[in-house]
Amino acid sequence: MSGVKGLRTAMAKMHKEGVSRADIARTLRIPKFTVHDNLHILLNERVWRNAFGKGKKQTKVTHDGRQTKWATFVSYLQSRIHYLFPIILLFAYSLLGGLIFWSIERSHEEVLLMDKSNFIDELKEELLNTVVRVHERLSEYNKAYQNNSYVRKLHYRAYRKFALNELHKSVYWYTLSIFYLTENETHKAKALRPQNAESVWRQHFESNFGRIHALRNYTDQLALRCWEIGVEGAYMGWQRPLYRRKINESMSDYNIAVGLDNVLTPVWTFWNAMFLAVTTYTTIGYGNITAKTRLGKLAAMV
């Protein structure tokens, strides 16, 4: 490289001094055709740099000599966007399907939940009426045998068996109705499987026969609690609104204890509707949530 550079320097110096090309060729021992035809190439600095340079690619730089990060990021996105487009399209399709199912099924579910709520309120009202009848009978005993506690307790004991039988029937009918009204597969799977079961009964809820024994225990407890409410109310002179509040509190605790507290939980949330759309177009058909209306079923087929 140094020899070529020196040769080029000598040729340039002699050319400036007016030495002819033939003399340059004889002096430096360069073939004649090289001097005559390619002297301009030898004197061209860019040609020499390209010929003997390291061949590195020149990076596009900005005015301050640095390539911007934003340009690099945009270039990367342009080279990868065709990979992301199907994923974006699939997500948008899922959102659209979820919105369609949600808009169709949600209003229908609201009507069903309102009907269920009214029916459950009627069941609670029947149990409340039974407790109020207990109140009325015990109030009669309290008034008739105010000065004779022994006879009053005998009447209490005799009536208690009949009252508990009536209370048990109301509680059993309520439990059966709530279990039947829990239609969604996800919620039905949680029925009689409480998340925070009492330690004494936790193991019982793990098997079918154990659930039967646990359910019997809790229904007995609820019926007994209603009897105690009637006895306390008759002694304290409670009115119907206070009885209703006490009954609702006891039944709410009962629902949580036996895992029947999801009967009025909405199924058709937007994310559940989107899940149905995904399981439909992927042909998975998981089945834990399905369209109930004709229009919803038609949308699932389309």
DRENDO-1510 file (C-alpha; in Angstrom, 1 decimal, always signed):
<recs>
REC; n; res; u; v; w
REC; 1; MET; +0.0; +0.0; +0.0 .
REC; 2; SER; +2.9; +2.4; +0.9 .
REC; 3; GLY; +4.6; +1.6; -2.5 .
REC; 4; VAL; +1.5; +2.4; -4.5 .
REC; 5; LYS; +1.0; +5.6; -2.5 .
REC; 6; GLY; +4.6; +6.7; -3.2 .
REC; 7; LEU; +4.2; +5.9; -6.9 .
REC; 8; ARG; +1.1; +8.0; -7.0 .
REC; 9; THR; +2.8; +10.9; -5.2 .
REC; 10; ALA; +5.8; +10.8; -7.6 .
REC; 11; MET; +3.6; +10.7; -10.7 .
REC; 12; ALA; +1.6; +13.7; -9.4 .
REC; 13; LYS; +4.8; +15.7; -8.7 .
REC; 14; MET; +6.3; +15.0; -12.1 .
REC; 15; HIS; +3.1; +15.9; -13.8 .
REC; 16; LYS; +2.9; +19.3; -12.1 .
REC; 17; GLU; +6.5; +20.0; -13.2 .
REC; 18; GLY; +5.6; +19.6; -16.8 .
REC; 19; VAL; +7.2; +16.2; -17.4 .
REC; 20; SER; +5.6; +14.4; -20.3 .
REC; 21; ARG; +3.8; +11.1; -19.8 .
REC; 22; ALA; +6.3; +9.2; -21.8 .
REC; 23; ASP; +9.2; +10.5; -19.6 .
REC; 24; ILE; +7.1; +9.6; -16.5 .
REC; 25; ALA; +6.7; +6.1; -17.8 .
REC; 26; ARG; +10.4; +5.7; -18.6 .
REC; 27; THR; +11.5; +7.2; -15.3 .
REC; 28; LEU; +9.2; +5.2; -13.1 .
REC; 29; ARG; +9.2; +2.1; -15.4 .
REC; 30; ILE; +5.4; +2.1; -15.8 .
REC; 31; PRO; +3.9; +0.5; -18.9 .
REC; 32; LYS; +3.0; +3.1; -21.5 .
REC; 33; PHE; -0.7; +2.2; -21.8 .
REC; 34; THR; -1.1; +2.6; -18.1 .
REC; 35; VAL; +0.2; +6.1; -18.1 .
REC; 36; HIS; -1.7; +7.3; -21.2 .
REC; 37; ASP; -5.0; +5.6; -20.4 .
REC; 38; ASN; -5.2; +5.3; -16.7 .
REC; 39; LEU; -3.2; +8.3; -15.3 .
REC; 40; HIS; -6.5; +10.0; -14.3 .
REC; 41; ILE; -7.4; +6.8; -12.4 .
REC; 42; LEU; -4.2; +6.8; -10.5 .
REC; 43; LEU; -4.6; +10.4; -9.6 .
REC; 44; ASN; -8.2; +9.9; -8.5 .
REC; 45; GLU; -8.3; +9.7; -4.7 .
REC; 46; ARG; -11.8; +8.2; -4.5 .
REC; 47; VAL; -10.8; +5.3; -6.7 .
REC; 48; TRP; -7.7; +4.6; -4.6 .
REC; 49; ARG; -9.9; +4.8; -1.4 .
REC; 50; ASN; -12.5; +2.4; -2.7 .
REC; 51; ALA; -9.9; +0.0; -4.1 .
REC; 52; PHE; -7.8; -0.3; -1.0 .
REC; 53; GLY; -10.3; +0.6; +1.8 .
REC; 54; LYS; -11.7; -1.9; +4.2 .
REC; 55; GLY; -15.1; -2.1; +2.5 .
REC; 56; LYS; -17.3; -1.0; +5.4 .
REC; 57; LYS; -20.8; -0.1; +4.7 .
REC; 58; GLN; -21.6; +3.5; +5.4 .
REC; 59; THR; -24.5; +4.0; +7.8 .
REC; 60; LYS; -27.0; +6.6; +7.2 .
REC; 61; VAL; -26.4; +9.3; +9.8 .
REC; 62; THR; -28.1; +12.4; +10.9 .
REC; 63; HIS; -26.7; +15.9; +10.9 .
REC; 64; ASP; -25.0; +15.3; +14.2 .
REC; 65; GLY; -23.5; +12.0; +13.1 .
REC; 66; ARG; -25.8; +9.7; +15.0 .
REC; 67; GLN; -28.6; +7.5; +13.7 .
REC; 68; THR; -31.8; +8.3; +15.5 .
REC; 69; LYS; -33.5; +5.7; +17.7 .
REC; 70; TRP; -36.9; +6.5; +16.3 .
REC; 71; ALA; -35.7; +5.8; +12.7 .
REC; 72; THR; -34.4; +2.4; +13.9 .
REC; 73; PHE; -37.7; +1.6; +15.7 .
REC; 74; VAL; -39.8; +2.6; +12.7 .
REC; 75; SER; -37.6; +0.5; +10.4 .
REC; 76; TYR; -38.0; -2.5; +12.7 .
REC; 77; LEU; -41.7; -2.1; +12.8 .
REC; 78; GLN; -42.0; -1.9; +9.1 .
REC; 79; SER; -40.1; -5.2; +8.8 .
REC; 80; ARG; -42.2; -6.9; +11.5 .
REC; 81; ILE; -45.7; -5.5; +11.1 .
REC; 82; HIS; -46.8; -8.2; +8.7 .
REC; 83; TYR; -46.3; -10.7; +11.5 .
REC; 84; LEU; -48.4; -8.7; +14.0 .
REC; 85; PHE; -51.2; -8.0; +11.6 .
REC; 86; PRO; -52.9; -11.4; +11.9 .
REC; 87; ILE; -52.8; -11.2; +15.7 .
REC; 88; ILE; -54.3; -7.7; +15.8 .
REC; 89; LEU; -57.0; -8.8; +13.3 .
REC; 90; LEU; -57.8; -11.9; +15.5 .
REC; 91; PHE; -58.1; -9.8; +18.7 .
REC; 92; ALA; -60.3; -7.3; +16.9 .
REC; 93; TYR; -62.5; -10.1; +15.6 .
REC; 94; SER; -62.8; -11.5; +19.2 .
REC; 95; LEU; -63.8; -8.1; +20.6 .
REC; 96; LEU; -66.4; -7.7; +17.9 .
REC; 97; GLY; -67.8; -11.1; +18.6 .
REC; 98; GLY; -67.9; -10.5; +22.3 .
REC; 99; LEU; -69.7; -7.2; +21.8 .
REC; 100; ILE; -72.3; -8.9; +19.6 .
REC; 101; PHE; -73.0; -11.7; +22.1 .
REC; 102; TRP; -73.0; -9.3; +25.0 .
REC; 103; SER; -75.5; -6.9; +23.4 .
REC; 104; ILE; -77.8; -9.7; +22.5 .
REC; 105; GLU; -77.8; -11.9; +25.6 .
REC; 106; ARG; -77.3; -9.3; +28.4 .
REC; 107; SER; -80.8; -7.8; +28.2 .
REC; 108; HIS; -82.3; -11.2; +28.1 .
REC; 109; GLU; -80.3; -12.2; +31.2 .
REC; 110; GLU; -81.4; -9.1; +33.1 .
REC; 111; VAL; -85.0; -10.2; +32.7 .
REC; 112; LEU; -84.3; -13.7; +33.9 .
REC; 113; LEU; -82.3; -12.4; +36.9 .
REC; 114; MET; -85.2; -10.1; +37.8 .
REC; 115; ASP; -87.6; -13.1; +37.7 .
REC; 116; LYS; -85.3; -15.2; +39.8 .
REC; 117; SER; -84.9; -12.4; +42.3 .
REC; 118; ASN; -88.7; -12.0; +42.6 .
REC; 119; PHE; -89.1; -15.8; +43.1 .
REC; 120; ILE; -86.4; -15.9; +45.7 .
REC; 121; ASP; -88.1; -13.0; +47.5 .
REC; 122; GLU; -91.3; -14.9; +47.6 .
REC; 123; LEU; -89.6; -17.9; +49.1 .
REC; 124; LYS; -88.1; -15.7; +51.8 .
REC; 125; GLU; -91.5; -14.2; +52.4 .
REC; 126; GLU; -92.9; -17.6; +52.9 .
REC; 127; LEU; -90.3; -18.4; +55.5 .
REC; 128; LEU; -90.9; -15.0; +57.1 .
REC; 129; ASN; -94.6; -15.8; +57.3 .
REC; 130; THR; -93.8; -19.1; +59.1 .
REC; 131; VAL; -91.6; -17.2; +61.6 .
REC; 132; VAL; -94.4; -14.6; +62.1 .
REC; 133; ARG; -96.9; -17.4; +62.9 .
REC; 134; VAL; -94.4; -18.7; +65.4 .
REC; 135; HIS; -94.3; -15.2; +66.9 .
REC; 136; GLU; -98.0; -15.0; +67.1 .
REC; 137; ARG; -98.4; -18.4; +68.8 .
REC; 138; LEU; -95.7; -17.8; +71.3 .
REC; 139; SER; -97.0; -14.3; +72.0 .
REC; 140; GLU; -100.4; -16.0; +72.9 .
REC; 141; TYR; -98.6; -18.4; +75.3 .
REC; 142; ASN; -96.7; -15.5; +76.9 .
REC; 143; LYS; -99.9; -13.6; +77.5 .
REC; 144; ALA; -102.0; -16.6; +78.6 .
REC; 145; TYR; -99.3; -18.0; +81.0 .
REC; 146; GLN; -97.6; -14.9; +82.0 .
REC; 147; ASN; -97.5; -15.9; +85.7 .
REC; 148; ASN; -97.0; -19.6; +85.1 .
REC; 149; SER; -93.6; -20.2; +83.5 .
REC; 150; TYR; -93.8; -24.0; +83.9 .
REC; 151; VAL; -97.0; -24.4; +81.9 .
REC; 152; ARG; -95.7; -21.8; +79.3 .
REC; 153; LYS; -92.6; -23.9; +78.8 .
REC; 154; LEU; -94.7; -27.0; +78.3 .
REC; 155; HIS; -96.6; -25.3; +75.6 .
REC; 156; TYR; -93.4; -24.0; +74.0 .
REC; 157; ARG; -92.0; -27.5; +74.0 .
REC; 158; ALA; -95.1; -29.0; +72.4 .
REC; 159; TYR; -95.3; -26.4; +69.8 .
REC; 160; ARG; -91.6; -26.4; +69.0 .
REC; 161; LYS; -91.8; -29.7; +67.2 .
REC; 162; PHE; -94.6; -28.6; +64.9 .
REC; 163; ALA; -92.9; -25.2; +64.2 .
REC; 164; LEU; -89.6; -26.7; +63.4 .
REC; 165; ASN; -91.3; -29.1; +61.0 .
REC; 166; GLU; -92.9; -26.1; +59.1 .
REC; 167; LEU; -89.6; -24.2; +59.2 .
REC; 168; HIS; -87.7; -27.2; +57.8 .
REC; 169; LYS; -90.1; -27.5; +54.9 .
REC; 170; SER; -89.6; -23.9; +54.0 .
REC; 171; VAL; -85.8; -24.1; +54.2 .
REC; 172; TYR; -85.7; -27.3; +52.2 .
REC; 173; TRP; -87.9; -25.9; +49.5 .
REC; 174; TYR; -85.8; -22.7; +49.4 .
REC; 175; THR; -82.6; -24.8; +49.1 .
REC; 176; LEU; -83.9; -26.9; +46.3 .
REC; 177; SER; -85.2; -23.9; +44.4 .
REC; 178; ILE; -81.9; -22.0; +44.7 .
REC; 179; PHE; -79.9; -25.0; +43.5 .
REC; 180; TYR; -82.2; -25.5; +40.5 .
REC; 181; LEU; -82.1; -21.8; +39.6 .
REC; 182; THR; -78.3; -21.9; +39.5 .
REC; 183; GLU; -78.2; -22.7; +35.8 .
REC; 184; ASN; -74.8; -21.7; +34.6 .
REC; 185; GLU; -72.3; -24.6; +34.6 .
REC; 186; THR; -69.6; -22.5; +36.3 .
REC; 187; HIS; -71.9; -21.4; +39.1 .
REC; 188; LYS; -73.5; -24.8; +39.4 .
REC; 189; ALA; -70.0; -26.3; +39.9 .
REC; 190; LYS; -69.6; -24.0; +42.9 .
REC; 191; ALA; -73.0; -24.9; +44.4 .
REC; 192; LEU; -72.6; -27.0; +47.6 .
REC; 193; ARG; -68.9; -26.4; +47.3 .
REC; 194; PRO; -68.3; -23.3; +49.5 .
REC; 195; GLN; -64.9; -21.6; +49.2 .
REC; 196; ASN; -64.5; -20.9; +52.9 .
REC; 197; ALA; -66.3; -23.9; +54.5 .
REC; 198; GLU; -66.1; -24.4; +58.2 .
REC; 199; SER; -63.2; -26.5; +59.3 .
REC; 200; VAL; -65.5; -29.1; +60.8 .
REC; 201; TRP; -67.4; -29.6; +57.5 .
REC; 202; ARG; -64.6; -28.8; +55.0 .
REC; 203; GLN; -63.8; -32.4; +54.3 .
REC; 204; HIS; -67.5; -33.3; +54.0 .
REC; 205; PHE; -67.9; -30.9; +51.0 .
REC; 206; GLU; -65.3; -32.9; +49.1 .
REC; 207; SER; -67.6; -35.9; +48.4 .
REC; 208; ASN; -71.2; -36.3; +47.3 .
REC; 209; PHE; -72.3; -38.2; +50.4 .
REC; 210; GLY; -70.4; -35.7; +52.6 .
REC; 211; ARG; -72.3; -32.8; +51.0 .
REC; 212; ILE; -75.6; -34.4; +51.8 .
REC; 213; HIS; -74.6; -34.6; +55.5 .
REC; 214; ALA; -73.3; -31.1; +55.5 .
REC; 215; LEU; -76.4; -29.7; +53.8 .
REC; 216; ARG; -78.6; -31.5; +56.3 .
REC; 217; ASN; -76.6; -30.0; +59.1 .
REC; 218; TYR; -76.9; -26.4; +57.8 .
REC; 219; THR; -80.6; -26.7; +57.0 .
REC; 220; ASP; -81.2; -27.9; +60.5 .
REC; 221; GLN; -79.2; -24.9; +61.8 .
REC; 222; LEU; -81.2; -22.4; +59.7 .
REC; 223; ALA; -84.5; -23.8; +60.8 .
REC; 224; LEU; -83.4; -23.7; +64.4 .
REC; 225; ARG; -82.1; -20.2; +64.0 .
REC; 226; CYS; -85.6; -19.2; +62.6 .
REC; 227; TRP; -87.2; -20.7; +65.7 .
REC; 228; GLU; -84.9; -18.8; +67.9 .
REC; 229; ILE; -85.7; -15.6; +66.1 .
REC; 230; GLY; -89.4; -16.3; +66.6 .
REC; 231; VAL; -88.9; -16.9; +70.3 .
REC; 232; GLU; -86.8; -13.8; +70.8 .
REC; 233; GLY; -89.1; -11.7; +68.8 .
REC; 234; ALA; -92.2; -12.9; +70.7 .
REC; 235; TYR; -90.5; -12.0; +74.0 .
REC; 236; MET; -89.1; -8.6; +72.7 .
REC; 237; GLY; -92.2; -7.6; +70.8 .
REC; 238; TRP; -90.5; -7.3; +67.4 .
REC; 239; GLN; -92.4; -6.1; +64.3 .
REC; 240; ARG; -92.4; -7.6; +60.8 .
REC; 241; PRO; -89.6; -5.3; +59.3 .
REC; 242; LEU; -87.2; -6.4; +62.0 .
REC; 243; TYR; -88.1; -10.0; +61.4 .
REC; 244; ARG; -87.4; -9.6; +57.7 .
REC; 245; ARG; -84.0; -8.1; +58.4 .
REC; 246; LYS; -83.1; -10.9; +60.8 .
REC; 247; ILE; -84.3; -13.6; +58.3 .
REC; 248; ASN; -82.4; -12.1; +55.4 .
REC; 249; GLU; -79.2; -12.0; +57.4 .
REC; 250; SER; -79.6; -15.6; +58.4 .
REC; 251; MET; -80.4; -16.8; +54.9 .
REC; 252; SER; -77.4; -14.8; +53.5 .
REC; 253; ASP; -75.1; -16.6; +55.9 .
REC; 254; TYR; -76.7; -19.9; +55.0 .
REC; 255; ASN; -76.2; -19.3; +51.3 .
REC; 256; ILE; -72.5; -18.6; +51.8 .
REC; 257; ALA; -72.0; -21.5; +54.1 .
REC; 258; VAL; -73.4; -24.0; +51.6 .
REC; 259; GLY; -72.2; -22.3; +48.4 .
REC; 260; LEU; -75.5; -21.2; +47.0 .
REC; 261; ASP; -74.6; -17.5; +46.8 .
REC; 262; ASN; -74.1; -17.3; +43.0 .
REC; 263; VAL; -77.7; -17.7; +41.8 .
REC; 264; LEU; -78.1; -14.0; +41.0 .
REC; 265; THR; -74.5; -13.5; +39.7 .
REC; 266; PRO; -74.6; -12.3; +36.1 .
REC; 267; VAL; -73.2; -14.7; +33.5 .
REC; 268; TRP; -73.1; -12.4; +30.5 .
REC; 269; THR; -70.3; -10.1; +31.3 .
REC; 270; PHE; -68.4; -8.7; +28.3 .
REC; 271; TRP; -65.4; -11.0; +28.9 .
REC; 272; ASN; -67.6; -14.1; +29.2 .
REC; 273; ALA; -69.2; -13.1; +25.9 .
REC; 274; MET; -65.8; -12.6; +24.3 .
REC; 275; PHE; -64.8; -16.1; +25.7 .
REC; 276; LEU; -67.8; -17.5; +23.9 .
REC; 277; ALA; -66.8; -15.8; +20.7 .
REC; 278; VAL; -63.3; -17.3; +20.9 .
REC; 279; THR; -64.5; -20.8; +21.7 .
REC; 280; THR; -67.0; -20.6; +18.8 .
REC; 281; TYR; -64.6; -19.5; +16.0 .
REC; 282; THR; -61.9; -21.9; +17.2 .
REC; 283; THR; -64.5; -24.7; +17.3 .
REC; 284; ILE; -63.5; -25.6; +20.9 .
REC; 285; GLY; -67.1; -25.4; +22.2 .
REC; 286; TYR; -66.2; -25.5; +25.9 .
REC; 287; GLY; -69.9; -25.3; +26.8 .
REC; 288; ASN; -69.8; -23.6; +30.2 .
REC; 289; ILE; -71.5; -20.6; +28.6 .
REC; 290; THR; -74.0; -20.8; +25.7 .
REC; 291; ALA; -76.3; -18.4; +23.9 .
REC; 292; LYS; -79.9; -18.7; +25.2 .
REC; 293; THR; -81.8; -16.4; +22.7 .
REC; 294; ARG; -82.6; -17.4; +19.2 .
REC; 295; LEU; -80.7; -14.4; +17.9 .
REC; 296; GLY; -77.7; -15.3; +20.0 .
REC; 297; LYS; -77.8; -18.9; +18.7 .
REC; 298; LEU; -78.0; -17.5; +15.1 .
REC; 299; ALA; -75.0; -15.3; +15.8 .
REC; 300; ALA; -73.1; -18.4; +17.0 .
REC; 301; MET; -73.9; -20.3; +13.8 .
REC; 302; VAL; -72.8; -17.4; +11.6 .
</recs>
